[in-house]
Amino acid sequence: MNVFITGASGFVGGAVARHLKNKYKIKVLSRSQKTDELLSKEGFEIVRGDLGSIRPEDLKGTDIVIHCAAFVGPWGTKEDFWKGNVDGTSRLLEISKKAGVKRFIHMGTEAALFHGQDMIQIDETYPYPKKTPYLYSITKGEAERRVVSANSSGFETIVLRPRLVWGPGDTSVLPVLKQMVSEGKFMWLDHGTAKTSVTCIPNLVAATELSITKGKPGEVYFITDDEDKTIHEFLTSMMGTQGIVLPKNSIPSSIAGFAARIVEGIWRIFGIRKEPPLMRFPIDIMGKECTIRIDKAKKELGYRPVVTVAQGLELMRSAH
């Protein structure tokens, strides 16, 4: 079976590509000379370009597309987010269908449902918001809806929704936290008391592999480690695997969120491209509960976590 993967130079796409290359023929999208070299060394066939330049002939003979690439920001214009998440996904759907791809697996996010609220023990029946102030949420939600509506006879689509992906090789959450601690900028929100579900990378990779052959077309599946922790408990344990002790300082999330709104407003008024020191989305989503049920993935994908949170932490400690 031939599989095409976007985002293979990133944390999630890279882990999926490395895992699947032992079983399938993998072709990946590469956006630069540097990633060409890195991905070629790992034994992947390269398609050079971006989501806007892929042609049907690039996907000739491809059975499965796994779309992990996204514009995650956290800072950018509406155009940046829309182009990266909505236009890019729409184009890939169109090209995949033309090329005769059989199944399209899209990496979504619980953030598509977020408009500033607690999300407690939610499942796939939880609705998209009528309005949300976050560009990432707006565009990832729209991308998901387009993937689901593109499902048709002969062209199956599936959305996977992990929450807070972590684990060995993390190039997203871990480096940001390390930098915040080293610069003395890390503070807890409400002492880290909000509860959260999380998704260790081996579990997400296992779910992605299952979704190649299982799951109902046109459906969305939450994927987590099936264990809920407080933000304080989880981040303390995760950073502890790197020998980092997090400071005790805490600020009410309501005050941090209000300050971030003001800072972002000033940055937008003056059109400042540089990332502001405070941003609404990361503050708001980390200050709220987000606990998720995965009954549907268990039933329809046959998904079970392959590692526990404790085992995932051990993997990080060993890799450090």
N, C-alpha and C positions, 0 to 999 in steps of 0.2 A: 504494500500500500504506500502511496506517495502522499507526504504531508508537507504543507507549506505553512511556515510560522512567521508572524510579524512580532517585532519586539524582542528578538532573540539575543540582542546585545544587552537587554535589561535583566533584572532579577528573575521575574516570573517566566518570561519567554525563554530565557537562557536555560533555566532549570528544566522546563518542559522539553525543550529541544534536546538537551543532553540525555535526558531519560529515555526519550522515544527513539533516539538514533540507533539503539541496539535492536529495535524491532521493525522500524519503518525507514524508508528512504526520505531523508529530510532536506528540504530546500528552505532557505531563510531570506528574509528581506534585510538588506544592509544599506545604510544611508551614507557611509563614508569609507574612505580608503583604510582608515584605522580599523573599523569594525570588519571590513572585508578580510583583512589579514587575520584578525583574531578568530573570526568565525570559520574561515577556511582551515586554519590550523586545527580546529575541533572536528574537521571532517564534514562540514556542511556545504552543500551546493549553494551558491550565492545568486540572488537576484539583486542587482545594484539599483538603488533608486529610493523613492518614498511612496507613500500611499497614493499620491496624486499621479505618479508616473507608471504604475504597474499596468501591463497590457495583458489581454487574454492569453497571448502566446507564452507569457512568463509562467502561466499556471497550467500550461498544456499537460495533460496526464495526471494532474493533481486530484486526489480523491477527497482529501480533508484539508480545510484551512482552519488554523488556530490563530485567532486575532488577539494578540496580547499588547500591541502597541497602543499608546494613548498619550494625550497631552495632559499631564497631571499637575502642571503648574509648579508650585502653588500660586504663582503670580503671572498674570498675563491679561491680555484684552479679551473681550468676548469673541473677537475674530480669531485669536490664537486658539482658544478652547474649541470653538465651533469647527474650525478648519481641521484641527487635530483629531477631534473625537466624533464629530457628526459627518462632515464631508468625507473624511478619510475612511470611515466605516462604510458609508453609503457607496463610495466608489469601489471599495474592496468587495462588497456584496454583489454589485453589478458585474464586475470583472469575473468574480468567482462563478457566478451563474452562467455567464457567457462561455467560460472555459470548461463547463461541464463538471464542476466540483460537486460532490455528492452531499457533503456535510460541512457546515460552517459553525465553528465553535467560537463564541465571543466571550472575552474576559470582562465581565461587568463588575459592579461594586454596589455595596449597600448604600453608598453615598448618593446613588441615584434617587433614593427615597427621602433624603435628609433635607429638612428645611429649618432646622434649629431645635428640634424636639428630641425628647428621650424616645428610644425605640426599644420596647421591652418585650422579649420573647416573641419577636416577629417571625413571620414565615412569608412564603411567596405570594400570599393573598394580600399582603400589606400594599396599599395603593401608592402610586407616584403622587407627589405633591402637586396641588394646583399651581402653587407658586413657591419658588425658593430663591434666596438671595445669592446662592453660590454658583458661580459659572461652571465649576467642575460637576456639580450635581445636575444642573440644567442639561449640560451637553452629554454626560454619560447616560442620563435618563433617556434622552432623545435617541442616542445611539442604540440603546437596548431595545427601545420600541421599534426602531427600524429593522433591527435584526429579527425580532420576533415576527413582525409583519411580512418579512421577506420569505418566511417559511412556505414552501409549496411542494407539490408532488415532484420528486426528483431533485429537489434542492432543500435539504433539511437544515434548520438552524436551531442552535441551542445557546443559552446564556448561562455562564457560571458566575456566581457572585460570592467571592471570598470577602472576608472582613479582616483588615489589618494583617497583611501577609508578612510573615517574619521567618527567621531561621538562618542557617549557615549560608553565607554568600549574599546576605541582604545588602543591597546598594541604595535603599530608600530610607527606611525608618532609622536604622542603626547609625549611619554616618551623620544624620541631622542631630540625633540625640548626643552623639559624641562631641560634635562641634558646639552645641549649646552648653554642654557641661564644661568643656575646655575654655569657653569664652565667658563663663560665669553667668550665662543667660537662662539656665534651666530653672523653671519653677513649676511646682505641682499646681493643678487646677483643683480647688476644693479638696486639697490633700490627697488627690488621686482616688477618691471614694467611688467614682462612677464605675459601674460594672461593664465588662466588655466580653464579647466573643472574639477569638483570634483564629488565624489560619496559618499553620506551619507549612512551609514550602513543600515538604514531601507529601503532605496531605492534599494540597492543591494539585500537585503533579499527578498523584494517583487518581484524583477525581477527573482531571483532564483526560487521562488515558481511558478511563471508563466511558467518558462521554463520546469517544470516537465510535463506539459500537453500541452503547446503551443510552437510555434516556428517551423521552418522548419528544419528537420534533416540535419546534415552536414553543418549548417550555423554558422556564428559568429555574435555576437550582442554586440555593445558598450552599456554600461549602465552608465549614469551620472545623476546629479541633474537637467540637462537642464538649467543651469545658468552658465555664465562665469564670473570669477572675476580675478583681478590681484592677483598675489601671495602675494603682500603686503596687499591688502584688506582682502584676505581670512585668511592668517596666523595671522594677527593682531586681527581679530574678533575671530578666534578659540582660540588663547592663552588668549584673554581677558576673555573668559568664565571660565578660570582657575585662573583668577586674576593676570595674567602675562603680563607685558608690555614689548614688544620686543624692544631691543636697536635700534638706528638709523644707526649704522655703516653699510657701504656698500662697496663692492669691485666689480670691473668689472668682469663679469662671464668669460671673455676670460683669464684674469690673474689667477683667481681661478682655472679654468680648466687646464691651462698650468702647474701651480704649482702641481696640483693633478697628472698629468701625470708623472711628474718627481718623485714625492714621491712614487707613485705606482711602477714605474720602479725600483727604488732602493729596495723597499720591495720584488719585485719578483726576482730580481737578487740574493738577499741574502736569499730568501726562508723564509721570516719572516711570521709566521702564524698570529701573532697579527694584529688586524685591524689598518691600517695606519691612521694618523690624518686627511689626506685629501684623498678623493676618487673620481674618475672621474665620475662614473655613477650618484650618487646623485647630484653632482654639475652641471653636464651637463644637466640633465633632468629638474632640477628646474630653470635653467637659460634660458630655451627655452619656447616659447609659445606652449601650447598643448590644443587646443580647438576642441571639438568633437560634431558631429551631431548624434542624436539618432533616426532619422526618421524610420529606419528599425525596431528597437525594439518596437517603438510605433505601427507600422503597423502590424508586424508579431507576437509579443509577447503580444500585447495589453498593453504594459508597459506605465505607467505614474508615475512620482515621487510621492511618498506618503507623503513626507515632503519637504518643501522648504529649502533652505540654512538657512534662518532666523529661521525656526522651528527647524532645526537640531542643530543650535547653542544654542537655548533655552534648548533643551534636554541635551546638554553637560553641560550647566550652572546648570541645576537642579540636574544632577548626580554628580556634583563636591562637 
